[in-house]
Amino acid sequence: MSAILEFKGVRASYDGAVVLDDVSFTIEEGSTVGLVGRNGAGKTTALLSVYGVPQVTGEILLDGTPAGRRRHEPAARGVSLVPQGKRIFGNLTVEENILLGRASRRRGQWSVEAVYELFPNLGRGAKRPGTALSGGEQQMLAIARALLAEPKLLMLDEPTEGLAPVVIDELTAALREIRSRGTALLLVEQHIGMIRALADSFLALRKGKLAGSGPVADLASREVQEVIAL
Ligand SMILES: Nc1ncnc2c1ncn2[C@@H]1O[C@H](COP(=O)(O)OP(=O)(O)OP(=O)(O)O)[C@@H](O)[C@H]1O
């Protein structure tokens, strides 16, 4: 296996305030990793560090070479992000929102038809405005858009936020399908059930430091529970 994403001694700060400190981890091709931690632990910042949004020192490698500082570069190199809050464009249709993902297109398996197969509701609502969809459908739209860039690694920030349990189940099944097609997932989630259902391993952040990692079965240990308890 080879590493798609590697953090080596990463420190991230906003205007001098350090939010991540000496964080190192590796995401291997085809793996699913849950990133957990309390509110404010630095999970979103870890994802945004790949894009150089906070000030970053240390090394971030994509496929073994430095990530660089251009915002479009991760997508062009096989890493896509489904951001918290989804960022759907209400003045564009569902299909136009999806097609935005093609901007950084690499060769691969995800066509508009393929994402409609995965998310049939999006196909049925293709001509509706993006914001006419339910919260769950908007999350699916954000994932569909990210898939069009053909990621080797899909990073998702709190995809279950605000969704009903039945919709979370649907989303979990879709992510399982995406994973089974060889895409690695880095999943930031407060909903530990989803991480247990999908991830091979976890990383736990506490106050900006990596406080634990291991196979997903260890999420139940008391030590880890203390790190991630809300
Ligand atoms: N743009 C920013 N400018 C300054 N500080 C920020 C910025 N974004 C986040 N922070 C701070 O960085 C810290 C980590 O935030 P981050 O959003 O990465 O945490 P998180 O683990 O994702 O939490 P949550 O679950 O609440 O989203 C917090 O103290 C937050 O206030």
The ligand as a Tripos MOL2 file, in Angstrom:
@<TRIPOS>MOLECULE
LIG
   31    33     1     0     0
SMALL
NO_CHARGES

@<TRIPOS>ATOM
      1 N1        -10.5280   30.9030   10.6790 N.pl3     1 LIG1
      2 C1        -10.1690   30.8070   11.9430 C.ar      1 LIG1
      3 N2         -9.5420   31.8300   12.5780 N.ar      1 LIG1
      4 C2         -9.1590   31.7280   13.8590 C.ar      1 LIG1
      5 N3         -9.3640   30.6360   14.6460 N.ar      1 LIG1
      6 C3         -9.9900   29.6000   14.0800 C.ar      1 LIG1
      7 C4        -10.4260   29.6200   12.7120 C.ar      1 LIG1
      8 N4        -11.0260   28.4350   12.4350 N.ar      1 LIG1
      9 C5        -10.9610   27.7040   13.5780 C.ar      1 LIG1
     10 N5        -10.3400   28.4040   14.5580 N.ar      1 LIG1
     11 C6        -10.0800   27.9200   15.9230 C.3       1 LIG1
     12 O1         -9.2770   26.7390   15.8240 O.3       1 LIG1
     13 C7         -9.6680   25.7910   16.8030 C.3       1 LIG1
     14 C8         -9.9610   24.4710   16.1220 C.3       1 LIG1
     15 O2        -11.0950   24.6250   15.3010 O.3       1 LIG1
     16 P1        -11.5860   23.4860   14.3100 P.3       1 LIG1
     17 O3        -12.7630   24.0290   13.5740 O.co2     1 LIG1
     18 O4        -10.4410   22.9780   13.5300 O.co2     1 LIG1
     19 O5        -12.0310   22.3630   15.3360 O.3       1 LIG1
     20 P2        -12.9560   21.1000   15.1360 P.3       1 LIG1
     21 O6        -12.2970   19.9910   15.8880 O.co2     1 LIG1
     22 O7        -13.2230   20.8820   13.6960 O.co2     1 LIG1
     23 O8        -14.2560   21.5110   15.9070 O.3       1 LIG1
     24 P3        -15.8050   21.4810   15.4990 P.3       1 LIG1
     25 O9        -16.2380   20.1040   15.7710 O.co2     1 LIG1
     26 O10       -16.3900   22.4760   16.4460 O.co2     1 LIG1
     27 O11       -15.8950   21.8980   14.0590 O.co2     1 LIG1
     28 C9        -10.8460   26.3780   17.5470 C.3       1 LIG1
     29 O12       -10.3600   26.9440   18.7360 O.3       1 LIG1
     30 C10       -11.3470   27.4570   16.6170 C.3       1 LIG1
     31 O13       -11.9190   28.5120   17.3340 O.3       1 LIG1
@<TRIPOS>BOND
     1     1     2 1
     2     2     3 ar
     3     2     7 ar
     4     3     4 ar
     5     4     5 ar
     6     5     6 ar
     7     6     7 ar
     8     6    10 ar
     9     7     8 ar
    10     8     9 ar
    11     9    10 ar
    12    10    11 1
    13    11    12 1
    14    11    30 1
    15    12    13 1
    16    13    14 1
    17    13    28 1
    18    14    15 1
    19    15    16 1
    20    16    17 2
    21    16    18 1
    22    16    19 1
    23    19    20 1
    24    20    21 2
    25    20    22 1
    26    20    23 1
    27    23    24 1
    28    24    25 2
    29    24    26 1
    30    24    27 1
    31    28    29 1
    32    28    30 1
    33    30    31 1
@<TRIPOS>SUBSTRUCTURE
     1 LIG1         1 GROUP 0 **** ****
